Amino acid sequence: MKKSYFSLGFFFALGLIVSTMILTGTYKETRSVNTITVKGYAEKAIVSDKANWTAKVQVIGVDLGGTVAQLKMNMDRVKSYLRNYGIAMDEIDIYPVNTRYQYETNQNGYNTNTIIGTIASQSIEVTSSDVEIIKNVSVDIASLIQEGIDIESYSPRYDFTGLNDMKMELLGIATENAYERAKVIAENGDSDVGTLKYASQGVFQITSSGSNEVSDYGIVDQSSINKLAKAVVTAEFAID
């Protein structure tokens, strides 16, 4: 008699497990059928409104005092060059002077204790909202080199300061684009798009204008004045 009760209990429990599995599978299938996942895209042309340019001036001389004095003269000439382009003094940062000695080397290529010269260098950085002026300053720097000034010029960096607000705007447009794409797909299946169930931001990147460059990690171009901002959103909608 006990064996009979055990058998009935066992099969009853097994039936509950199987029923639960069937119901769960049906729910997942229904949920999958009643939603649609699409990607939305948005892009906008932007113009950099901030630029940064850095250069380093160097002088090689015999005695340290004379080398530093020549460096000061060369830096004054660089500052005059910048003022001629309309750069204000509060847009210029001058960094401390760096100095070092040059030592005579022996036949094995190792430095000795004999000083044969000195080197003095100083960096200058310009930040301005007039990106065209910075561009011209960096391009025409060759005129200083022709005067005999040893200056190492780095490529300007161009940025867009309204990036955060523009990013929010593009994400909104990309979400709307995802909704329109979902509508097209749903209409072909004789369905209507319902509420937004889930959304996530994809790659957001800023490339130079006309560039087709794409990266999984996103790109933020600083080499161009004219740029193109792009946003991607993945969205899941209910289907009625």
Summary of the structure (lengths in Angstrom):
residues: 240
radius of gyration: 33.5
end to end distance: 54.1
largest distance: 113.3
contacts: 668
relative contact order: 0.20
helix: 40%
strand: 38%
